[in-house]
Amino acid sequence: MHWKACLISAVLALLPFPAMAELLAAGETARTLPITLRDGRPMLAAEVAGRAGVVMLDTGAAYPLMLNRDALDLPAGPEVARGPAASGQEIVVIAHPAPAVTLAGRPFAMPDPALSGDFGFTRDGLGADFLGFLGLPALTGLAFALDQERLGLTLLRPAPDGALPVPAPEPAEIAADVAFRLTEGGLPGWAGRIGDRPVAIDIDTGDSGTLYATPDTLADLTSRGWLTGAPGDRVLSGLEFGGGRFGPFAVAVVEAGGAADMRPDPTGDLLRIGASLLDRHPSLWNMPAGRIVFLHPGAAFLPAR
């Protein structure tokens, strides 16, 4: 299921916010944070305005830290944007004076104003203490390794040329290595194939894994055995990108251009990689270098914390 609002990203991009370099202290080159999983999504311990809970590491979120006012007592403020979540609910974005925030035990400098949405509809999946979404803009300028199997998020400070402050993964540990570009929706994206069929790919840690496809594509993938299972329980196989092959893994299926397609440009086929693949493969995101490396399960790079 999708949790985020999709059609407010353009508005949020116009609002100023500082670089979130305080995730690593001055002079600090590496830091490992424990994570938990809720509904397959990575969560970090947080406290906002005195309320303890968790925030989701959500690389599809368009703001450094979007707060969930359903779980927080925030002062009143003006509306700055609204739009539907991908799951259909309307999200009204409110601006507030920035509250005090700690993230994984350290102070986190919030943008001022802080932004919130009412994400009460996530309670069943994410809990009543879900405090918000930590978005990809909070990680600009950093590299990070996400290991959902061993429940760790390692933050790294690359050199100006993109070199990491730790030894790179061994070639035998690498399942795939891709150069990405940021798409119109602000997600890292690249090209791949499902079987012999080309497909655009992007990645979002806040998604479970979604295939957006035309009826013709769905019929073709089904006839070839690359997409199996009944509606609501679909499994994708034969995915290839970055020199690696992946699958089978679960995907939600959305008809491209249909009523449920909330992409900024709801045309064409797209595979959105999410928890169903990230649960199996640790990933190393080097944002300044524009690369993501997918590792084999149990890779020794950044071992268990």
C-alpha positions in Angstrom: 0.0 0.0 0.0 1.1 3.6 -0.6 1.0 6.1 2.2 2.3 9.3 0.7 0.5 12.2 -1.0 1.5 12.2 -4.6 0.3 15.4 -6.2 1.7 17.9 -3.7 5.4 17.3 -4.5 5.6 20.2 -6.9 4.3 22.6 -4.2 6.6 21.2 -1.6 9.6 21.6 -3.9 9.0 25.3 -4.0 9.4 25.6 -0.2 12.8 26.3 1.2 14.5 23.8 3.5 18.1 23.5 4.8 20.5 20.6 4.0 20.1 17.9 6.6 23.8 17.3 7.2 23.3 17.1 10.9 22.4 13.4 10.4 26.2 13.1 10.7 28.0 15.3 13.1 30.9 17.6 12.0 33.9 15.4 11.2 31.9 12.2 11.5 32.2 10.0 8.5 30.0 7.0 9.4 27.2 6.2 11.8 24.9 3.2 12.1 21.3 3.5 13.3 19.1 0.7 14.4 15.8 0.3 12.4 12.6 -1.6 12.9 10.1 -2.7 10.3 6.4 -1.9 10.2 4.4 -3.2 7.3 7.8 -3.9 5.7 9.0 -0.3 5.9 12.1 0.9 7.7 11.5 2.9 10.8 13.8 5.1 13.0 13.2 5.9 16.6 12.2 9.6 17.0 10.7 12.1 19.4 8.7 15.1 18.1 7.3 17.8 20.4 7.8 15.5 23.4 6.0 12.6 21.7 8.1 9.4 21.3 7.5 7.1 18.4 9.0 6.3 14.9 9.5 7.9 11.6 9.6 6.1 8.3 12.7 6.2 6.1 10.8 7.1 3.0 12.9 7.9 -0.1 9.7 8.8 -2.0 8.8 11.6 0.4 9.3 15.1 -1.0 10.3 16.9 2.2 13.1 16.3 4.8 10.6 15.4 7.5 6.9 15.4 6.9 5.1 15.2 10.2 1.9 13.2 11.0 -0.3 15.6 12.9 -2.7 12.7 13.7 -0.1 11.6 16.2 1.1 15.0 17.3 -0.1 18.1 19.2 1.1 20.8 16.8 0.2 24.6 16.9 -2.3 25.8 14.3 -0.9 27.0 11.0 -1.9 27.9 7.4 -2.6 25.4 4.7 0.1 25.3 2.0 -0.9 22.3 -0.2 -3.3 19.5 -0.7 -3.7 16.5 -2.8 -4.6 12.8 -2.8 -2.5 10.0 -1.3 -1.8 7.2 -3.7 -4.3 5.2 -1.5 -7.0 7.8 -2.3 -7.2 9.9 0.9 -7.0 13.7 0.6 -4.0 15.1 2.4 -4.0 18.7 3.6 -0.5 20.0 4.3 -0.2 22.6 7.1 2.8 24.7 8.0 3.7 25.0 11.7 6.5 26.5 13.8 9.2 23.9 13.9 9.0 21.6 16.9 11.9 20.1 18.8 12.9 16.8 17.1 15.3 14.0 18.0 16.1 11.3 15.5 17.8 8.1 16.7 18.8 9.8 19.9 20.2 13.0 18.3 18.7 16.5 17.8 17.4 16.9 14.3 17.2 20.5 12.9 13.8 20.8 11.4 13.0 23.1 8.4 11.0 26.1 9.7 8.2 26.1 9.0 7.6 22.4 9.6 5.0 20.7 7.4 2.4 18.1 8.5 -0.3 16.0 7.0 -3.1 14.1 8.7 -2.0 10.5 8.1 -4.5 8.9 10.5 -5.4 6.3 7.9 -2.0 4.7 8.4 -2.7 3.7 12.0 -3.6 0.1 11.3 -0.4 -0.5 9.4 2.1 1.8 11.0 0.8 2.3 14.5 -0.6 5.2 16.6 3.0 6.4 17.3 3.9 6.9 13.7 5.2 10.5 13.6 6.1 11.1 10.0 8.2 10.5 6.9 12.0 11.1 6.7 12.4 11.9 3.0 15.3 11.6 0.5 16.1 15.4 0.8 17.3 14.7 4.3 20.0 12.5 2.9 21.2 14.8 0.1 25.0 14.7 0.0 25.3 11.5 1.9 25.6 7.8 1.2 23.6 5.2 3.1 23.4 1.4 3.4 20.0 0.0 4.1 20.0 -3.5 5.5 16.4 -4.5 6.3 17.4 -8.1 7.1 19.8 -7.1 9.8 17.9 -4.0 10.8 20.5 -1.4 10.2 20.9 2.0 8.4 24.5 3.1 8.0 25.1 6.7 7.1 28.3 7.6 5.2 29.9 10.8 4.3 31.4 10.5 0.8 34.4 12.5 -0.4 33.8 15.2 -2.9 34.5 12.7 -5.7 31.9 10.3 -4.3 34.5 7.9 -2.8 33.2 6.2 0.4 35.0 6.4 3.8 34.8 2.6 4.0 36.0 -0.2 1.7 33.6 -0.8 -1.2 31.7 -4.1 -1.3 33.6 -7.1 -2.8 32.5 -7.9 -6.4 31.1 -11.3 -5.2 28.8 -9.4 -2.8 27.2 -7.3 -5.5 24.0 -8.4 -7.1 23.5 -5.3 -9.3 25.1 -1.9 -9.7 23.1 1.0 -11.3 23.6 4.6 -12.2 20.4 6.5 -11.5 18.8 9.8 -12.3 16.2 11.5 -10.3 12.8 11.2 -12.0 10.1 13.8 -12.3 8.7 12.3 -9.1 12.0 12.8 -7.3 12.8 9.1 -7.1 16.1 7.5 -8.3 15.3 5.8 -11.6 17.0 3.7 -14.3 16.2 1.2 -17.1 15.8 -2.6 -16.9 13.9 -5.5 -18.3 11.3 -8.0 -17.3 12.2 -11.1 -19.4 12.8 -9.6 -22.8 10.5 -6.6 -22.2 12.1 -3.2 -21.4 10.8 -1.4 -18.4 11.5 1.9 -16.5 12.4 1.3 -12.9 12.4 3.6 -9.8 12.9 2.8 -6.1 11.0 3.9 -3.0 11.6 2.6 0.5 8.1 3.7 1.4 6.5 1.4 -1.2 5.8 -2.3 -1.0 6.7 -2.8 -4.6 4.4 -1.8 -7.5 4.1 -2.6 -11.2 2.3 0.2 -13.2 1.5 -1.4 -16.6 -0.9 -1.1 -19.5 -3.4 -3.9 -20.1 -1.3 -5.0 -23.1 1.8 -5.3 -21.0 0.0 -7.1 -18.2 -1.4 -9.6 -20.7 2.0 -10.1 -22.3 3.8 -10.6 -18.9 1.1 -13.0 -17.8 1.2 -15.1 -21.0 4.9 -15.4 -20.7 4.8 -16.4 -17.0 6.7 -13.4 -15.7 3.6 -12.2 -13.8 1.7 -14.9 -11.9 -0.9 -15.1 -9.1 -4.4 -13.8 -8.6 -5.3 -10.1 -8.4 -4.1 -8.8 -5.0 -1.5 -11.6 -4.8 0.8 -11.0 -7.8 4.3 -12.2 -8.2 6.9 -10.9 -10.6 9.8 -12.9 -12.0 12.6 -12.3 -14.6 13.6 -8.8 -13.5 17.0 -7.8 -14.8 19.0 -4.6 -14.2 22.5 -3.5 -13.4 24.0 -6.8 -14.3 21.7 -8.8 -12.0 18.6 -10.9 -12.1 15.8 -10.7 -9.4 12.7 -12.5 -8.5 10.3 -13.9 -7.8 8.9 -11.2 -5.5 5.5 -9.8 -4.7 4.1 -6.7 -6.4 1.0 -4.7 -6.3 -0.4 -4.1 -9.9 -1.8 -0.8 -11.0 -3.2 -0.2 -14.5 -1.2 2.6 -16.1 -3.3 5.7 -16.6 -6.2 4.2 -14.6 -8.0 5.8 -11.6 -5.5 4.3 -9.1 -2.4 5.6 -11.0 -1.3 8.7 -9.0 2.1 9.1 -10.7 3.0 12.7 -11.9 3.0 11.3 -15.4 0.5 8.3 -15.4 1.6 6.9 -18.8 3.8 4.0 -19.7 5.0 1.0 -17.8 7.0 1.4 -14.6 8.3 -0.9 -11.9 8.6 0.7 -8.5 11.0 -1.3 -6.4 10.1 -1.4 -2.7 10.0 -3.5 0.4 9.4 -6.9 -1.3 12.8 -6.7 -3.0 14.6 -4.6 -0.3 13.7 -7.1 2.4 16.0 -9.6 0.5 18.8 -7.4 -0.7 20.8 -4.8 1.3 21.3 -1.7 -0.8 24.0 1.0 -0.8 22.9 4.4 -2.0 25.6 6.9 -3.0 23.6 10.0 -3.6 26.5 12.3 -4.7 27.8 9.6 -7.1 24.4 8.8 -8.5 24.7 5.1 -7.9 22.9 2.3 -6.0 24.5 -1.1 -5.4 22.2 -4.0 -4.5 24.0 -6.7 -2.5 23.4 -10.4 -2.1 21.6 -11.4 1.1 24.0 -11.8 4.0 26.8 -9.8 2.3 29.6 -9.1 4.7 29.8 -5.4 3.7 28.7 -3.4 6.7 27.9 -6.6 8.7 25.5 -7.1 11.5 25.6 -4.3 14.0 
